[in-house]
Amino acid sequence: MDIDLIAIGKTDAPEIAALIADYAKRIGRYAKFSVVFLPDVRTSRKLPAEQQKQSEGELLLRQFGPGDTVVLLDEKGEEMRSVEFASWLERRLAAGGRRICFVIGGPYGFSKAVYDRADALLSLSRMTFSHQIIRAIFAEQLYRAFSIIHNTPYHHE
């Protein structure tokens, strides 16, 4: 099963981009993994928040195909410990399907249409992180989950 991390906007900070690339390479040992950056909505600073979410939502919805599992990284989502996330991921992988899409939205979150398409909501913390850094944090957690699933010496509990 393929796994994609889909995010609105590019990663500007080279240090964060390097972290994401490092974890993507590590994840690649366990699964086919891609990071997809969708372009920022043009003139988004001039758009009202709802209109920006709508435009970003249209971009996101074009990324999902039939059989894809769509997981929104969202503050309203379920919080899990790393071991719980690894177990959740292992169950999803065992269930089969075409692809798991983990999605990081824009600064105002997701449109209703994207929420309606989602199969799950996942929160990484009750704290707020920048959309840049959350990409690296999630990539690390995904790698950690695979290391737990495969019992490699990365995660200590």
N, C-alpha and C positions, 0 to 999 in steps of 0.2 A: 504494500500500500504506500502511495506517495504521501508526503507530508509537506505542506506549504505554509509559510508564514507570510501573510499578505498585509501590507501596511500602506497607509496613505502618506505620500511624501517621501523624499529621499532622506538618507542619513547624512547630515552635513559634517558631523565631527569625525575626523579620520580615526580617532582612537576608538570610538564606538563602532564604526564600520569594521575596524580590524578585529574587535572582539566578536562581532556577529560572524565575520568570516571564519574565525578560529572555531567557534562552536558549530557553525554549519559544516565545517570539514569533519569535526569529531562526530557529529550526528550522522554524517554520511557513511560512517562505518556500520551503522545499524539499519538505516532506512534511506530511501531516496528523498532528499530534503532540498527544498528551494526557498529562497527568500524573494518575494515579489514586491517591488515598490511601485505603487501606482502614483501618477502625477498629482500634485496638489491641484485643487480646483482653481482655475485662473480667476483673478480678481477676488479671491476669497475674503480678503480683508474688507471689501466693500459689501459683501453679501450678508444678509441676516443669518443668524445661526441655523435656523430651520432650513433655509434655502441651501446653505452650504452642506448640511447633513444630507439633504435630498440629492444634491449633485454628486457627493461622494458615494452615497448609497447606490446610485445608478452605476457608477464605476465598479463598485464592489460586486454588485449582483451579476455583472457580466463575467466575473471571474469564476463563478460557481457553476458546476455542471450537475446533471442528474447523478445520483449516487454519492455525491460529495457530502461529507460530514462537515458542517460549518460551526466553528467554535469561536464565539466572540470573546475577546479579552476585554472585560467590562467590569466597572466598579460594582455593578449590581449582581455579578456572577457569584458562583459558589467558590468559597475559599477552601483550599486543600493543602495539607502538608505535602512535602515532596514525595513521600512514600505513597500517600493516597493518590496523588496525581499519576505516579508510575503505574499503580494498579488500574486506575481509570484508563490510562493510555493502553495498557496491555489488553484490557477488555475490548477497547475500540479496535485495536489492531486485529485481535482474534475474530471479531465479528465480521471482518472483511469490509469491502467497499472499495471505491475507486481511489478516494483521496480524503485526507483530513486537512481542512483549511483553518488555521488559526489566524484570526483577523484582529488587527489593531486599527482602529478608526482614526478619524481626524480629531481636532481639539474639542469638538462639541459632541463627540460620540457618534452614534449610529442613527440612521433614519428608521422609522417604523417598519418599512419594507425589509430592511436588513435584519431587524429583530425578528420579524415574522419568518424569515428564511432560516434563522439560526437553529441548530440542533442543541446547542448548549451555550451557557454563559459561564465564563471562568474569570474569577478575580485573583490577581496575584498578590493583592494587599489591600487593606483599607486605606492606605496612604495613596497620595497622588504622585505619579512619576511623569516625567516628560515623555512624549511620544518617541523621542530619540532613544532614551536610556531603557525604556521598557522592552525594546526590541532585543537588546543584549541580555537583559535580565531573563526574558522568556526563553531565548535561545539557550542560556545556561541551564534553566530548569528543564528544558526538553532533553538536553544532553544528560543531565542528572537522572531524569526518569529512565532513559535508556540504560544508564550505568546501573541503576537499581534493578531493572528488569533482567539484565544480563549478569548481575552479580559481579561487576568489576569494582576494583578498589578506588572509587571516586567519592561515593557518598558514605559518610560515617554516621552511625546512629547508635 
